[in-house]
Amino acid sequence: MRRFPKAILFDFGDTVLSHSGWDDLAGNRALLQHATENPDHVDEYAVRKRARELDQFFIPLLNSTGLEIPTSLFQSTLYDGLGVRFALSPAEREMVFYRATADFQPVPGIADLLEFLRGRGVRMGIVSNFPFQPACIEHDLKRHGLLDHFAFVATSSYYGIRKPNPMLFDIACKRIGVAKGSVWFAGDSYEFDMVGASRAGLYPVWYNPAGQKRPGDLEVLEIREWRQLVGILEAS
């Protein structure tokens, strides 16, 4: 294990906060309540049908290029194509949908870990493959009293780049203001978080509560629960 970190960057979903599933019908139902024009009386089921058609176009591009498709762009393509108009800004429209779609809750033990790290002077940030604007993550972190632990929230939607592309990790290191050799990256995805962090020169910490089989031979610090990391750092 490397020496005590000066900074730790965290993935977001299923690393810091998690949810039981996305309810797109609830999200679009909430959003349609803000429609100023809906001449064809489009409902949330018609929106879902059209969204799935768009997914068939966008998702292969996302997977093949590593670029992100921001939710605001997707919603513009979706709703303008359905003839639905809103008085909301793209950011407001996105937030209405997001807040109605999923209920994020803290991952067990994360609050204690973040408090421990702050007490040791470790700088922290969020780096997430997330199609929503950073303000959405910030909303839920604030709701659970965790936002003040993080210097920033960086999402793939903001930069247009998805992990494991090293550029996203490079940007985060510049924002956190710490040399890569002193930065750890903690996340639950081996493919996106561990591979990306390793390629970028960060020390990878794999949060693996389900005990998944390691799919590669990277040098990673594997933990099953966050209190393990507290114990490891206390002993270092």
C-alpha positions in Angstrom: 0.0 0.0 0.0 1.2 3.5 -0.8 1.8 6.2 1.8 -1.1 8.0 3.4 -2.9 10.0 0.7 -3.1 13.7 0.5 -6.4 13.4 -1.5 -9.0 10.8 -2.3 -11.3 11.1 -5.2 -14.6 9.1 -5.1 -16.9 7.7 -7.6 -20.5 8.6 -6.8 -23.2 5.9 -7.5 -22.9 2.8 -5.3 -19.7 4.3 -3.8 -20.9 7.3 -1.8 -24.7 7.2 -2.4 -26.8 4.4 -3.9 -30.4 3.9 -5.0 -32.7 1.0 -5.7 -33.6 2.0 -9.3 -34.6 4.7 -11.7 -38.3 5.4 -12.2 -38.3 7.2 -15.5 -42.1 7.2 -15.6 -42.2 9.2 -12.3 -39.5 11.6 -13.7 -41.3 12.3 -16.9 -44.7 12.5 -15.2 -43.3 15.3 -12.9 -41.7 17.0 -15.8 -44.8 17.0 -18.0 -46.6 18.9 -15.2 -44.3 21.9 -16.2 -45.1 21.7 -19.9 -46.4 25.0 -21.5 -47.2 23.3 -24.8 -48.3 19.7 -25.3 -50.6 19.7 -28.4 -50.6 15.9 -28.8 -51.3 15.3 -25.1 -48.2 13.3 -24.7 -48.0 11.3 -21.5 -45.1 9.6 -19.6 -45.7 6.3 -21.5 -45.3 8.0 -24.9 -42.2 9.7 -23.6 -40.7 6.4 -22.4 -41.4 4.8 -25.9 -39.6 7.7 -27.7 -36.8 7.7 -25.2 -36.1 4.0 -25.8 -36.0 4.7 -29.5 -33.4 7.4 -28.9 -31.4 5.1 -26.7 -31.0 2.7 -29.6 -29.1 5.6 -31.4 -27.3 7.2 -28.5 -26.1 4.3 -26.4 -24.0 2.6 -29.1 -22.3 5.9 -29.7 -21.6 6.3 -26.0 -20.2 2.8 -25.7 -18.0 3.0 -28.8 -16.5 6.5 -28.2 -16.4 7.0 -24.4 -18.1 10.3 -24.8 -21.0 11.3 -22.6 -24.6 12.2 -23.7 -25.7 14.8 -21.2 -29.3 14.5 -20.0 -30.0 18.1 -21.0 -29.1 17.2 -24.6 -31.1 14.0 -24.5 -34.2 15.8 -23.1 -34.0 18.5 -25.8 -33.9 15.8 -28.5 -36.7 13.9 -26.8 -39.2 16.6 -25.9 -38.7 18.8 -29.0 -39.3 15.8 -31.1 -42.6 15.2 -29.3 -43.7 18.8 -29.6 -43.6 19.5 -25.9 -42.3 22.8 -24.7 -41.3 24.1 -21.2 -40.8 27.4 -19.6 -38.0 25.8 -17.6 -34.3 26.2 -18.5 -32.5 23.0 -19.5 -30.9 22.8 -16.1 -34.2 23.3 -14.3 -35.9 20.7 -16.5 -33.1 18.2 -15.8 -33.4 18.7 -12.0 -37.1 18.2 -12.0 -36.7 14.9 -13.7 -33.8 13.8 -11.5 -35.5 14.5 -8.2 -38.5 12.5 -9.1 -36.6 9.6 -10.6 -34.4 8.1 -7.9 -34.0 8.3 -4.1 -30.3 8.3 -3.3 -29.2 7.2 0.2 -25.7 7.0 1.8 -23.7 3.8 1.3 -23.2 2.2 4.7 -20.1 3.5 6.5 -19.4 6.3 4.1 -20.3 9.2 6.4 -17.8 7.9 9.1 -15.1 7.5 6.5 -15.6 11.0 5.1 -15.5 12.5 8.6 -12.3 10.5 9.4 -10.6 11.8 6.2 -11.6 15.4 6.8 -10.2 15.1 10.3 -6.9 14.0 8.8 -6.8 16.8 6.3 -7.3 14.7 3.3 -8.9 16.6 0.3 -11.8 14.9 -1.4 -13.7 15.2 -4.6 -16.3 13.3 -6.7 -15.6 12.0 -10.2 -18.6 10.2 -11.7 -19.8 8.8 -15.0 -23.1 10.6 -14.6 -25.3 12.0 -17.4 -26.8 14.6 -15.1 -25.3 18.0 -14.2 -23.1 18.2 -11.1 -25.8 20.2 -9.3 -27.9 17.0 -9.1 -25.3 15.1 -7.2 -24.6 18.2 -5.0 -28.4 18.3 -4.2 -28.3 14.8 -2.8 -25.0 15.1 -1.0 -26.3 18.3 0.7 -29.6 16.5 1.5 -27.6 13.9 3.5 -25.1 16.4 5.1 -22.2 15.2 3.0 -21.6 18.0 0.5 -19.2 20.0 2.7 -16.7 17.1 2.6 -16.0 17.5 -1.1 -14.0 20.2 -2.8 -15.9 19.6 -6.1 -18.2 17.3 -8.0 -17.0 16.4 -11.6 -19.3 14.5 -13.9 -18.9 13.0 -17.3 -21.9 15.2 -18.4 -20.0 18.4 -17.6 -16.8 17.4 -19.5 -18.2 15.1 -22.1 -15.7 12.3 -21.2 -16.5 9.0 -19.4 -14.2 7.0 -17.2 -12.0 5.0 -17.8 -10.6 7.8 -20.0 -7.6 9.1 -18.1 -8.4 12.7 -19.1 -11.3 12.8 -16.6 -8.9 11.7 -13.8 -6.3 14.2 -14.9 -8.8 17.1 -14.8 -9.9 16.0 -11.3 -6.3 16.0 -10.0 -5.8 19.5 -11.3 -9.0 20.6 -9.6 -8.0 19.0 -6.3 -4.5 20.5 -6.5 -2.6 17.4 -5.5 0.1 15.6 -7.4 -1.1 12.2 -8.8 1.3 10.2 -6.7 -0.5 11.3 -3.6 -4.0 10.8 -4.9 -6.1 7.7 -4.4 -9.3 6.9 -6.3 -12.1 4.9 -4.6 -14.9 3.3 -6.6 -17.1 0.2 -7.0 -16.5 -0.4 -10.7 -13.4 -2.3 -11.7 -13.8 -1.6 -15.4 -14.3 2.2 -15.1 -12.8 3.2 -11.7 -9.9 0.8 -11.2 -8.8 0.6 -14.8 -9.1 4.4 -15.3 -7.4 5.3 -12.0 -4.5 2.9 -12.7 -4.0 4.3 -16.3 -4.0 7.9 -14.9 -1.4 7.1 -12.3 -3.7 7.2 -9.2 -3.8 4.5 -6.5 -7.0 2.4 -7.0 -9.2 1.5 -4.1 -11.8 -1.0 -5.1 -15.0 -0.9 -3.0 -16.3 -4.4 -3.5 -19.0 -5.2 -0.9 -20.4 -8.1 -2.9 -17.1 -9.8 -3.2 -17.1 -10.0 -7.0 -14.3 -11.9 -8.6 -11.5 -9.6 -9.7 -11.7 -9.4 -13.5 -8.1 -8.2 -14.0 -4.6 -8.2 -12.4 -4.2 -4.6 -11.5 -2.6 -3.6 -8.3 -5.6 -2.4 -6.2 -6.5 -2.1 -2.6 -9.7 -4.2 -2.3 -12.1 -3.6 0.6 -15.6 -4.9 1.4 -16.8 -2.1 3.7 -15.7 1.4 4.3 -14.6 0.8 8.0 -11.9 -1.4 6.6 -10.4 1.6 4.9 -10.5 3.6 8.1 -8.6 0.8 9.9 -6.0 0.6 7.1 -5.4 4.3 7.2 -5.3 4.5 10.9 -2.5 1.9 10.9 -0.5 3.6 8.2 
